């Protein structure tokens, strides 16, 4: 019995040992895969972060440019508005002067008509 049990025990021990070796190999493989997946995830996260940082910097630059352009346009609008107001005053002055001149000319024409009628 001892002689038949010994080879069976040896065979069982070898089978268990082989199973443990396979289990350790599977565990090592799973740990390596998990480590690689973790590194890949970290790399993707770093790429996403860098992309968003670049996008954010571009948006900030665009915003600064838009604010500068807006400031320039507001300043130019104020200048043009002031210039328009000045031109409107000048137009009003010219219209007033033209009206007075027309009245004087009308008066002069009437006097000439009167002089011509008497003559």
Secondary structure as UniProt FT lines:
FT   HELIX           2..118
//
